[in-house]
């Protein structure tokens, strides 16, 4: 049995290290400091800028949900009364005020037993009757989506199949008029 004795001696603590080892240590320490600074900078910027949405800093918002079980109406306050809604079938109803952007979004979703064509005609006729200009790039009967604009406001109607009937989602986005 051949036994070898390790004759390599370790440097005592605090003893000068070879020049190459010192460079490696400085490099590692420098990299750790850079990483710490980058991570700290990231969190600092994130906390100062807020959550980003669509490339812009998110502003102050307020969401008001309609109490569907206890409210007299299932329509959010301020929603235009000339937009038809099957109120007895409403499943979601709320408005969001985007204060920094100066807009309010009203959203109502409801089940309907009407045929797709009946729903489509109702809202197509509505667009014409109240002066909404359809956005032909975003409107598609095949996809069940209708979008139009009037006076800076946007009306979007989406119709989808749901449980033997249809689910209609209406989004009305109203620009706030500033009073000077």
Backbone torsions as a table, in degrees:
resi	resn	phi	psi	omega
1	UNK	NA	124.3	-175.2
2	UNK	-98.8	121.3	179.7
3	UNK	-117.2	132.7	177.5
4	UNK	-110.8	142.8	178.7
5	UNK	-99.8	133.3	179.8
6	UNK	-77.1	114.0	-177.5
7	UNK	-98.8	-1.6	179.6
8	UNK	-73.8	132.1	-177.9
9	UNK	-105.1	136.9	175.5
10	UNK	-82.1	145.2	178.0
11	UNK	-70.5	139.2	176.8
12	UNK	-65.4	154.3	179.9
13	UNK	-59.0	133.7	179.5
14	UNK	86.1	-6.5	179.2
15	UNK	-76.0	149.1	178.9
16	UNK	-57.4	137.9	179.0
17	UNK	-99.7	159.1	177.1
18	UNK	-59.0	152.9	-173.8
19	UNK	-58.5	-40.7	-179.7
20	UNK	-62.8	-38.8	179.9
21	UNK	-67.3	-37.0	177.9
22	UNK	-64.9	-40.5	179.3
23	UNK	-63.9	-41.4	179.2
24	UNK	-63.6	-42.4	179.6
25	UNK	-63.1	-44.9	179.0
26	UNK	-62.8	-39.9	179.4
27	UNK	-63.4	-44.8	-179.3
28	UNK	-64.7	-45.2	179.0
29	UNK	-61.9	-42.5	179.0
30	UNK	-61.5	-44.4	179.4
31	UNK	-63.2	-41.2	178.8
32	UNK	-63.3	-43.3	179.3
33	UNK	-62.4	-43.8	179.3
34	UNK	-61.0	-44.1	-179.7
35	UNK	-63.5	-44.0	179.1
36	UNK	-61.3	-43.7	180.0
37	UNK	-63.5	-43.6	179.7
38	UNK	-63.0	-44.4	180.0
39	UNK	-64.9	-44.6	178.6
40	UNK	-62.7	-41.2	178.1
41	UNK	-62.6	-41.9	178.7
42	UNK	-58.6	-50.2	-178.2
43	UNK	-68.1	-34.6	177.6
44	UNK	-65.0	-46.7	178.4
45	UNK	-63.8	-42.2	-179.2
46	UNK	-61.6	-41.7	-179.2
47	UNK	-72.4	-29.6	179.8
48	UNK	-80.6	-33.2	-175.3
49	UNK	-89.9	-22.3	-178.0
50	UNK	86.8	-179.0	-179.4
51	UNK	-76.0	135.0	-179.8
52	UNK	-91.5	141.3	176.3
53	UNK	-138.3	121.7	175.3
54	UNK	57.4	31.9	177.1
55	UNK	83.9	-0.1	179.3
56	UNK	-125.9	153.7	179.1
57	UNK	-70.1	132.8	179.6
58	UNK	-65.9	137.8	-179.4
59	UNK	-101.0	-168.1	-179.7
60	UNK	-78.7	132.5	178.9
61	UNK	-132.2	161.3	175.4
62	UNK	-139.8	123.2	177.6
63	UNK	-106.6	129.4	179.7
64	UNK	-120.9	109.6	178.7
65	UNK	-87.2	140.4	175.7
66	UNK	-81.3	130.7	177.4
67	UNK	-76.6	97.4	-173.7
68	UNK	-68.2	-24.1	-177.8
69	UNK	-85.3	-30.8	-170.9
70	UNK	-120.5	-0.7	-177.8
71	UNK	-86.1	151.8	175.5
72	UNK	-67.1	-39.3	177.8
73	UNK	-122.4	150.0	178.1
74	UNK	-98.4	10.5	-178.0
75	UNK	-103.2	131.6	179.6
76	UNK	-65.7	143.6	178.9
77	UNK	-56.8	130.6	179.0
78	UNK	99.6	-13.8	178.5
79	UNK	-67.0	133.3	-177.1
80	UNK	-58.6	130.1	-177.9
81	UNK	-72.8	-15.5	-179.5
82	UNK	-87.1	3.6	175.1
83	UNK	-99.6	115.6	-175.2
84	UNK	-69.7	139.0	179.1
85	UNK	-139.9	136.1	173.9
86	UNK	-81.6	82.2	-170.3
87	UNK	-57.9	-35.0	-179.4
88	UNK	-66.5	-16.3	-177.2
89	UNK	-110.6	11.9	-177.0
90	UNK	-65.7	132.6	179.4
91	UNK	-114.0	-22.6	175.9
92	UNK	-145.9	142.3	-176.6
93	UNK	-160.5	119.8	178.9
94	UNK	-162.1	167.2	172.0
95	UNK	-134.9	148.8	178.3
96	UNK	-124.8	124.4	174.4
97	UNK	-94.4	121.0	175.2
98	UNK	-102.4	91.3	-171.5
99	UNK	-62.8	-45.1	-177.7
100	UNK	-66.9	-29.4	-179.8
101	UNK	-91.4	-13.5	179.7
102	UNK	71.0	35.1	178.0
103	UNK	-132.9	155.4	172.8
104	UNK	-124.7	131.1	177.9
105	UNK	-108.0	125.1	175.7
106	UNK	-107.0	131.2	179.0
107	UNK	-129.5	130.1	177.2
108	UNK	-135.1	133.6	176.5
109	UNK	-127.7	136.8	-179.4
110	UNK	-149.4	154.5	173.6
111	UNK	-82.4	147.1	177.6
112	UNK	-140.0	139.2	175.3
113	UNK	-94.6	0.0	176.0
114	UNK	-68.8	157.2	177.4
115	UNK	-71.9	161.2	178.1
116	UNK	-55.5	-46.2	-178.0
117	UNK	-63.3	-37.0	177.6
118	UNK	-65.6	-42.7	178.9
119	UNK	-65.2	-46.4	-179.2
120	UNK	-58.4	-45.5	-179.2
121	UNK	-64.0	-42.0	179.6
122	UNK	-54.4	-49.5	-176.0
123	UNK	-80.4	-29.9	174.0
124	UNK	-62.9	-45.1	178.2
125	UNK	-63.5	-39.1	178.7
126	UNK	-60.7	-46.3	180.0
127	UNK	-54.2	-45.9	-179.6
128	UNK	-68.2	-42.6	-174.6
129	UNK	-66.1	-36.1	-176.4
130	UNK	-107.9	12.0	168.9
131	UNK	82.3	29.0	175.4
132	UNK	-85.3	133.0	176.3
133	UNK	-89.7	117.4	-179.4
134	UNK	-65.7	140.5	172.7
135	UNK	-92.1	100.4	-172.6
136	UNK	-67.0	-21.1	176.9
137	UNK	-75.1	-25.5	-177.6
138	UNK	-107.5	-7.2	-179.6
139	UNK	-97.6	128.5	-179.5
140	UNK	-149.9	114.4	178.0
141	UNK	-64.6	-36.9	178.6
142	UNK	-59.8	-35.6	180.0
143	UNK	-93.0	-8.4	179.0
144	UNK	73.8	31.7	-178.6
145	UNK	-124.1	133.5	179.7
146	UNK	-132.3	127.6	-179.4
147	UNK	-133.2	138.4	177.8
148	UNK	-151.5	165.4	-176.6
149	UNK	-129.8	148.1	172.9
150	UNK	-157.8	127.3	177.7
151	UNK	52.3	37.7	179.4
152	UNK	81.4	-3.3	177.9
153	UNK	-95.8	157.5	-177.5
154	UNK	-127.0	136.3	175.8
155	UNK	-122.7	127.3	-179.3
156	UNK	-128.7	128.9	177.6
157	UNK	-123.4	128.4	178.1
158	UNK	-122.8	131.5	-178.5
159	UNK	-119.4	126.1	178.7
160	UNK	-133.5	156.5	177.1
161	UNK	-70.9	139.9	179.2
162	UNK	-154.8	115.4	169.8
163	UNK	47.4	50.1	177.9
164	UNK	82.4	-3.3	178.1
165	UNK	-133.6	-143.1	-179.9
166	UNK	-136.4	152.2	174.4
167	UNK	-114.6	127.1	-177.4
168	UNK	-112.0	127.7	175.5
169	UNK	-116.1	127.2	178.3
170	UNK	-115.8	126.5	172.9
171	UNK	-117.7	122.1	175.6
172	UNK	-117.1	120.6	-179.5
173	UNK	-111.8	116.7	-174.5
174	UNK	-109.9	124.6	174.6
175	UNK	-77.5	134.9	177.7
176	UNK	-81.0	136.6	178.5
177	UNK	-92.4	123.5	179.7
178	UNK	-83.2	137.4	179.4
179	UNK	-98.1	125.6	-177.8
180	UNK	-108.2	NA	NA
